Amino acid sequence: MSSEPISKDPLTSCISESDSSNSALDQLRQMLREFNGDVHTPLPTERELAERFHVGRRAIRRALDVLEEEGRIWRKQGKGTFVGPGAPQHPLDLVALPKQSNLLEVMETRLLFEPNLARLAAIRASEEQIALMRRLSEKMKTIPAEDADQNELWDSAFHRAIAEASGNRLLTGLFDAIDAIRRDPIWRDMRDRARNRLKMNHYDNDHLAIVDAIARRSPKEAAQAMRQHLLDLQSNFMQLVTEEEDE
């Protein structure tokens, strides 16, 4: 009997890690709602959270990093992690939708929906919300293209920050529902395969253009910048599908 270790499939490991981080982030958001504004009681430790949510501690740390950047939590050395202001609303429960939809429908929906979120954000975003968008866009520029897990987490947080800046809780809830479909392993796998450093640099520039338009309080430019960004994504996905069909 061979004693050689069984090698892990890199794609399976990548998807599993992304699932863990997204699961940790979703469950932490739910926990923040249950704290109901209690800013004095610390959250459980990373180890306790990992055990409770059945994920690794790295997934917990990455999810906490996103929540801290969003201003949902704050950390104090030696004291713990505490709830910050404004935990997000509970997303719509549309668990079955990923299996009922497809990539083209997801992109069509985003193209109809997200430019209008950017337009509203240009009208309503606070200076703090714009500063958050900039921090998130700068963070994404530092993440290696091959680190699919972090790219997904921070890209989702960036687009969610724009949704929240729209000032419409119903639209933010709808964004969460669409984002949950977007994070389904089928679509995430395709985005991973379509991602490289050149394209990531292009997306980084798109994000900056969106934030700049919002900061200038230009609704039309913000909507156009978001629409162009999503059209670029759609084009890259369709190109990948065509190439794989030709193989």
C-alpha positions as CSV (number, residue, x, y, z in Angstrom):
1,M,0.0,0.0,0.0
2,S,1.4,3.4,-1.0
3,S,2.2,5.8,1.8
4,E,2.4,8.9,-0.5
5,P,0.2,11.8,0.6
6,I,-2.9,12.5,-1.4
7,S,-2.5,15.8,-3.3
8,K,-5.3,18.3,-3.1
9,D,-6.8,19.8,-6.2
10,P,-5.8,23.5,-6.2
11,L,-9.2,24.6,-7.7
12,T,-11.1,22.7,-5.1
13,S,-8.9,24.1,-2.3
14,C,-9.4,27.6,-3.6
15,I,-13.2,27.3,-3.8
16,S,-13.3,25.7,-0.3
17,E,-11.3,28.6,1.1
18,S,-13.5,31.1,-0.5
19,D,-16.6,29.3,0.8
20,S,-15.1,29.4,4.3
21,S,-14.3,33.1,4.2
22,N,-17.7,34.0,2.8
23,S,-19.5,31.7,5.2
24,A,-17.5,33.3,8.1
25,L,-18.4,36.8,6.9
26,D,-22.1,36.0,6.5
27,Q,-22.3,34.4,9.9
28,L,-20.4,37.3,11.5
29,R,-22.8,39.8,10.0
30,Q,-25.6,37.8,11.6
31,M,-23.8,37.8,14.9
32,L,-23.5,41.6,14.8
33,R,-27.2,41.9,14.3
34,E,-27.8,39.7,17.4
35,F,-25.5,42.0,19.5
36,N,-28.1,44.7,18.8
37,G,-25.8,47.6,19.3
38,D,-24.1,46.3,22.4
39,V,-20.7,48.1,22.1
40,H,-19.5,47.0,25.5
41,T,-19.5,43.2,25.2
42,P,-16.6,41.8,23.2
43,L,-17.2,39.3,20.4
44,P,-15.9,35.7,21.0
45,T,-12.2,35.1,20.3
46,E,-11.0,34.1,16.8
47,R,-10.6,30.5,18.0
48,E,-14.1,30.4,19.5
49,L,-15.6,31.9,16.3
50,A,-13.7,29.4,14.2
51,E,-15.1,26.5,16.2
52,R,-18.6,28.0,16.3
53,F,-18.8,28.6,12.5
54,H,-16.8,25.5,11.6
55,V,-14.2,27.4,9.5
56,G,-10.5,28.0,9.8
57,R,-9.0,30.9,11.9
58,R,-7.6,32.5,8.7
59,A,-11.2,32.7,7.3
60,I,-12.3,34.4,10.5
61,R,-9.4,36.9,10.4
62,R,-10.1,37.8,6.8
63,A,-13.8,38.3,7.5
64,L,-13.0,40.4,10.6
65,D,-10.6,42.5,8.5
66,V,-13.5,43.3,6.1
67,L,-15.9,44.2,8.9
68,E,-13.3,46.4,10.6
69,E,-12.7,48.3,7.4
70,E,-16.4,48.8,7.0
71,G,-16.6,50.2,10.5
72,R,-18.8,47.4,11.8
73,I,-16.3,46.4,14.5
74,W,-13.3,47.8,16.2
75,R,-10.4,46.0,18.0
76,K,-8.5,46.9,21.1
77,Q,-5.3,45.2,22.0
78,G,-5.7,43.0,25.0
79,K,-9.4,43.8,25.3
80,G,-11.0,42.1,22.3
81,T,-13.2,42.9,19.3
82,F,-16.3,45.0,19.7
83,V,-19.3,45.9,17.7
84,G,-19.2,49.2,15.8
85,P,-22.1,51.2,14.5
86,G,-24.6,50.3,11.8
87,A,-24.6,46.5,11.2
88,P,-26.0,45.7,7.8
89,Q,-29.5,44.6,7.1
90,H,-30.3,40.9,6.7
91,P,-30.1,40.0,3.0
92,L,-33.0,38.4,1.2
93,D,-33.1,34.7,1.6
94,L,-32.9,33.5,-2.0
95,V,-30.9,30.3,-1.5
96,A,-32.3,28.5,-4.5
97,L,-31.7,31.3,-7.0
98,P,-28.1,30.4,-8.0
99,K,-29.3,27.1,-9.4
100,Q,-32.2,28.8,-11.2
101,S,-30.0,31.5,-12.8
102,N,-27.0,31.7,-15.0
103,L,-24.0,34.0,-15.6
104,L,-25.7,36.0,-18.4
105,E,-28.7,36.7,-16.1
106,V,-26.5,37.7,-13.2
107,M,-24.5,40.2,-15.4
108,E,-27.7,41.5,-17.0
109,T,-29.2,42.1,-13.5
110,R,-26.0,43.8,-12.3
111,L,-25.9,46.1,-15.4
112,L,-29.5,47.2,-14.7
113,F,-29.1,47.6,-11.0
114,E,-25.6,48.7,-9.9
115,P,-25.2,51.8,-12.1
116,N,-28.3,53.2,-10.4
117,L,-26.8,52.4,-7.0
118,A,-23.7,54.4,-8.0
119,R,-25.9,57.2,-9.2
120,L,-27.7,57.4,-5.9
121,A,-24.4,57.1,-4.0
122,A,-23.1,60.2,-5.9
123,I,-26.1,62.1,-4.5
124,R,-26.3,60.7,-1.0
125,A,-22.9,59.3,0.1
126,S,-21.4,60.8,3.2
127,E,-17.7,61.8,3.3
128,E,-17.1,58.8,5.6
129,Q,-18.7,56.4,3.1
130,I,-16.6,57.9,0.2
131,A,-13.5,57.5,2.3
132,L,-14.4,53.8,2.9
133,M,-14.8,53.2,-0.8
134,R,-11.3,54.7,-1.4
135,R,-9.8,52.5,1.3
136,L,-11.4,49.4,-0.1
137,S,-10.3,50.2,-3.6
138,E,-6.7,50.8,-2.4
139,K,-6.8,47.5,-0.5
140,M,-7.7,45.6,-3.6
141,K,-4.7,47.0,-5.5
142,T,-2.4,45.2,-2.9
143,I,-4.0,41.8,-3.2
144,P,-2.2,39.3,-5.6
145,A,-4.3,38.3,-8.6
146,E,-4.0,34.6,-7.6
147,D,-5.5,35.1,-4.1
148,A,-9.1,34.5,-5.2
149,D,-10.4,34.4,-1.7
150,Q,-9.3,37.9,-0.7
151,N,-10.2,39.4,-4.2
152,E,-13.7,38.1,-3.8
153,L,-14.1,39.4,-0.2
154,W,-12.8,42.9,-0.9
155,D,-14.5,43.3,-4.3
156,S,-17.8,42.4,-2.7
157,A,-17.2,44.8,0.2
158,F,-16.4,47.6,-2.3
159,H,-19.6,47.1,-4.3
160,R,-21.6,46.8,-1.1
161,A,-20.2,50.0,0.2
162,I,-21.6,51.7,-2.9
163,A,-25.0,50.0,-2.3
164,E,-25.1,51.2,1.3
165,A,-24.1,54.7,0.2
166,S,-27.3,54.8,-2.0
167,G,-29.2,55.4,1.2
168,N,-31.9,52.9,0.3
169,R,-32.1,49.9,2.6
170,L,-34.4,48.0,0.3
171,L,-31.9,48.4,-2.6
172,T,-29.1,47.4,-0.3
173,G,-31.0,44.2,0.6
174,L,-31.5,43.5,-3.1
175,F,-27.8,44.0,-3.7
176,D,-27.1,41.4,-0.9
177,A,-29.4,38.9,-2.7
178,I,-27.7,39.5,-6.0
179,D,-24.2,39.3,-4.4
180,A,-25.1,36.0,-2.8
181,I,-25.8,34.6,-6.3
182,R,-22.6,36.2,-7.7
183,R,-20.6,34.4,-4.9
184,D,-22.0,31.0,-5.9
185,P,-19.0,28.6,-6.6
186,I,-20.0,28.2,-10.3
187,W,-19.8,31.9,-11.1
188,R,-16.8,32.4,-8.7
189,D,-14.9,29.7,-10.5
190,M,-15.4,31.4,-13.8
191,R,-14.2,34.8,-12.4
192,D,-11.1,33.1,-11.0
193,R,-10.2,31.7,-14.4
194,A,-10.8,35.0,-16.1
195,R,-8.6,36.9,-13.6
196,N,-5.0,37.9,-14.2
197,R,-2.8,40.8,-13.1
198,L,-3.4,42.9,-16.3
199,K,-7.2,42.6,-15.9
200,M,-7.0,43.2,-12.2
201,N,-5.1,46.5,-12.9
202,H,-7.8,47.5,-15.3
203,Y,-10.5,46.7,-12.7
204,D,-8.6,48.7,-10.1
205,N,-8.7,51.7,-12.5
206,D,-12.4,51.2,-13.0
207,H,-13.0,51.2,-9.2
208,L,-11.0,54.4,-8.9
209,A,-13.1,56.0,-11.6
210,I,-16.3,55.1,-9.9
211,V,-15.2,56.5,-6.6
212,D,-13.9,59.7,-8.2
213,A,-17.2,60.3,-9.9
214,I,-19.1,59.7,-6.6
215,A,-16.8,62.0,-4.8
216,R,-17.4,64.7,-7.4
217,R,-21.1,64.3,-6.8
218,S,-21.7,63.5,-10.5
219,P,-24.5,60.9,-10.7
220,K,-24.3,60.6,-14.4
221,E,-20.6,59.9,-14.5
222,A,-20.8,57.5,-11.5
223,A,-23.5,55.5,-13.3
224,Q,-21.5,55.5,-16.5
225,A,-18.3,54.4,-14.8
226,M,-20.1,51.5,-13.0
227,R,-21.8,50.5,-16.2
228,Q,-18.5,50.4,-18.1
229,H,-16.8,48.4,-15.4
230,L,-19.6,45.8,-15.5
231,L,-19.5,45.7,-19.3
232,D,-15.8,45.0,-19.1
233,L,-16.4,42.1,-16.7
234,Q,-19.2,40.8,-18.9
235,S,-16.9,40.9,-22.0
236,N,-14.2,39.0,-20.2
237,F,-16.6,36.3,-19.1
238,M,-18.1,35.9,-22.5
239,Q,-14.6,35.7,-24.0
240,L,-13.7,32.9,-21.6
241,V,-16.9,31.0,-22.4
242,T,-16.2,31.3,-26.1
243,E,-12.6,30.1,-25.8
244,E,-13.6,27.1,-23.7
245,E,-16.4,26.1,-26.1
246,D,-13.9,26.2,-29.0
247,E,-11.4,23.9,-27.2
